Amino acid sequence: MTDVFQIVLAKRPVGDVTADCFRKETAKLPALNDGEILIASRFLSLDPYMRPRMSELRSYVPPFELDKPLTGGSVGEVVESRNPRYAKGDTVMGLLNWASHTVHDGKGLRKIDPAAAPLQANLGVLGMPSFTAWYGMKHICKPKAGETAFVSAATGAVGQVAGQLAKLAGATVVGCAGDEQKCQWAVREAGYDACFNHRTERDYGAVLDKLCPKGIDSDFENVGGKIFHEVFARLNNFGRVAFCGAISEYQDKDPIAGPPKMFTIVQRRLTIQGFIVSDHAAMLPEFVAEVGGLLKAGKLKSRETIVDGLAKAPQAFLGLLKGENFGKLIVKV
């Protein structure tokens, strides 16, 4: 039997997630059955969508189970196999436990070439967050020259790529982030035309009027709440919103009301589309080809925050919900 270090959901949060929602423990994994593989985790992705899964809310993915390991996008190495599709030494990615090792049936995993790119890139700029940015921008926001695109959480794992894709399409790109250093990186490195600090700005409407004088044609929405309300009020006719997330609302005990004057959707003929990128898995090869090409050509930049050690994952996740990470947040297991 293999000893495994793992982090389980100890209790469901009410409002803010706290450290006692997690429990660190050591367990023993049983011997493999036919068709199973044992994977040693190398990198774990921490993502905002994990917060709703900690509650018993109806969502597009089932909630985490109490007293069971949380799961997340991961890269790992097969260290033992009783599955003919996988050999010892294969590098794979997919949903694995917050654990040093995971027993898996192999379904839903994807083999990757460890020599093609740094392993953690498969969880960030070549992984789900970047795929999310690509799909939302290309197929919902559809920015073009002469338009203004807005991206909230402009330097997060998704936002940093979304903004650059809008800029490559010829749009004027404005974003917001949680501190001055992030805003400076967005403009100097990621090519944003402007970025404001949503923690220090007191009047979101006024700063949007200043930075987006022609209104907003497309919004890649990651934050929700008051920022989205002000963006919504400034959407132009035929504006498009790719609603990716609403991290500002994930820890609210009570739901907040939506934007006022919802008839604006009709008056301005708006498209507001929520989306889950897993629904579009068939487009993954197209994404890899396009974004991989941009990376090789030096036309796309990314930032990562890498936390060393699985034991630090709970604290890192608490920081993620407060916007403390810069770019993609990854745990080196």
N, C-alpha and C positions, 0 to 999 in steps of 0.2 A: 504494500500500500504506500502511496506517495503522500508525504506531508505537504499541505498547502496553506499558505497564508492568504486570508481573504478578508474582505470588508463587507459586512451585511447591513441591511436596513433594520435598525433596532426599533424604531418607532416612526410613525408618520408625522411630518411637521404640520403644525397649524400656524399659518403665517410664515415667518422667517424660518429657514432651515437652521438648525443648531447642531453643534458638534455631537450631542448625545443622540442624534438621529442615526448615527453610525456606530457600529461595533466592530472592532478588529479581533480576529480570532484565528486559531490554527486548527485545521481539521485534517482528516485522512481521507484520501480519495480511494475508492475501491478499484480492484483490477478491471481492466477494460473488457467490455463485451465485444463480440463480433460486430464490426461496422463502426466501432468507436476509435477515436484518436485522442491522445493526450497532448495538449498544447501548452508550452511555456510562454507566458506573455512577455513581450518586450516593450511595447508602448500601448498606453491606454488614452483614448480621447475623452475629454470632459466637455460636455455640451449642454447648453441651456435647456434643451428638451427633456433632460433628465429630471428637472425639477417637477413638472407635472406628473411624471411617472412615480414620484415618491408619495403622491396622494392617490386616493381611490376615486379619481375623477374619470369620467368616460372620455376617452381620447382615442387617437388613431393608433396608439400602441397600448398594450395592457400595462397596468401599474406593476411596479416592483413588488415582490412578495416579502412580507415581514420575515425576518430571521433567515433570509436567503441572500446570497451575494447579489449586489447590484450588477448590472451588465452595461457594456458600452463598446463602441467601435474600438477595435484593437488590432494590433499586429503581433503575431507570435510565431514560434517555431514548433513544428511537430517533433516531439521527442519520443513518441511511441505510437505505433499504428497497428490497428487490426481492421483497417479499411483499405481496400485495394486502390482507391482513388488517391490516397495520400501515402507518402513515404517519409520515413524518419529524415529530418533535415529540411523538409519543405517549409517555406515561409508562406504564411497565410494571413488573411485579414477577414474580419467579420465581427459579429457580436460575441464577446467573451466576457467571462465574469471579472469583477474587480478582485482578482486573485492572481497568485503567482502561477497557478496552473488551472486549466479548464479541461474537463472531459467533454468531448463534443462528438456529435454524430456526423459531422462534416457537411451537413446541409446548410446552404447559405454562405459558405466560406468561399473565398477566392484566392487562388495561388498568385503570388506576386514574385517578381524578380528582385532579389535583394541588391543586385548590382545596378539596377536601373536608376535608382534615386535613393537618398537617405530614407530609412524605413519610416520615420515619423512623417515624411512628406505624404505618404499614402493616407494619412489621417487628416491632412490639412490641405495644402495647395493642390494636391493630386487626389484628394479624397472627398468625402461627403460634403464638408462645408463649401469647398470650391465648386463642386458639382451643383450644389444648391444655388450658389451665386450665379453660375453660368446659366442654369435653367431659368431662374427667375428673371434675370436681365434679358436673356435672348428671346424667351418665349412669352413673357408677360409684359415686362416694362418696355421692351423694344425701343431703346433710345436711339436717337439719330441726330445728325448735325442740326444746329439751330434750336434744339430743345434744351430744357433744364431737367436734370435728374437729381433726385435727393436720395441719400442713403443714410439711415440712422445706424448707430453703432458702426461708424465708418471704418474703424480699424480692428473690428472683431474678426473672427475667423472667416465669416461669410462676407461681412461688409467690405473688408479690404480688397477682396477680389471683385465684388459687385461694382464698386466705384471705378476700379481700373477698367473693367469691361465697358462700362458706360462711357468712359473717357475715350477708349479706343474706338468706340462707335461714333465719336465726334460730338457728343453732348457736353454742355457745361455741367459740371458735377459739383454738388454741394453736399456736405455731410455734417454730422455731429459726433462727438466722442466725449469721453469722460474726463480728460485733462489736457493741458496745453501741449505736453510732449506728444500725445497721440495726434492732436490736431496738426501739429507741425509736421509730423511724419506723413500724415495723409496728404498734405499739400506738397511737401518737398520731395517725397519719395514715391507716393502712389499717384501723384498727378491730379489730385483734387484741385478745383479752382478755389474753393474756400471750405473751411470747416470751423464750426463753433463748439465751444466747451459748454455742454448742457448742464454742468454742475455750477457754473458761475453765471451763466446768462439768466436773467430774471424774467425776461419777456421774449419768449420763443417767437411769437408773432412778429415782433419788431425786427428781430435779427433775420428772420426768414424774408421779410419784406426788403431788407437791405441787401441780402446776399442773392435773393431770387427775384429781382425786380420785374421780370416777365412772367412770374408765376412758376408753377411746377408742372411739368408734363408727365413725369414718372417718378414713383416713390418705391424704393426697395425698403420695406418696413421690417425692422428687427426689434423695435423698442415698444411701440404702442403708447398708450397713455396720453399725457398732455402734449408731447411732441407730435404724435400722429394727429391729434385734434387740430393743431395749428397747420400742419402740412395739408390735411384734408381740406381746410378752408381756402387753401391757395392753389388747389389743383385746377389746371386749365381745362377747357373743353376737350373731351376725349382723353382725359388723363388716365393713366394706368397705375395701379397699385399692386405690387407683388407682396402679399402679406406672408412673410416668412416666420415672424415671431413677434412676441410682445413681452420681452423680458422684464420690463418695468412693472408688469402686472402679475407675474408668476407667484409672487409671495403675498399678494393682497388677500386678506381674510374675506373680504366682500368684493364682488365684481364692481368695477367702476362703469359708469354710463358711457355709451359710445359718443362720437362727435355729434354736436347739435346740427340741426338743419339737414337731416339725412336726405331730404328731397333734392339736395344738391347732386346726388348721384344721378337723378333723372335730368335735372336741369343742364348739367354739364356732360351728360352721357359718359359717365365714368365706368371704368372696369376695375373692380376690386376683387382680386382672386387670391384666396388662400391656397397653399400648395405644400405637398410633402414630396420631397425629391425621390423617395423610394418608389413612388407611383410611376416614375419615368426611367426605371433602371435600364430599359432597352436602349436609351440614348447614351449610356455610359461610354461606349467606345467613341462616339462622336465627341463627347466632352473631353476624353483623354487625349484624343488626337489634336483638338483645337487648343486646349489649354496647355497641353504638353508642348505643343509647337511654340506657343507664346513664351513659355518659360525658357525653352532652349534659345529663343531669339532674344532673350533679355528684355522682353516687353511686359513682363509681369513680375511684381515683387511681392514678398510676403514676410510677415513677422510671426515668430513663435515664442511662446513662453513654455519652457520645459521644466517640470518639477521632478526632482530626482527622488524616487522611492515611492512605492505604492502606499506606504503608511501615511504619506502626506496628501493623498488624494482627497480625503474629506475636507481638510482645511483649504486646499486649492479650489475645490468646488464651491465652498462658501465665498471665496474671493471672486470666483467667476460670476456669481449672482450679484456681486457688488461692483462688477466692472473693473476689477483690479488687474486682470490679465491684459497683455498687449498682444493682439493677434491670436493665433490658434493656441489653445491651452492643451498641453499633452503631459502625461505622466510617464516618465521612464521607469518601467516596472523593475 
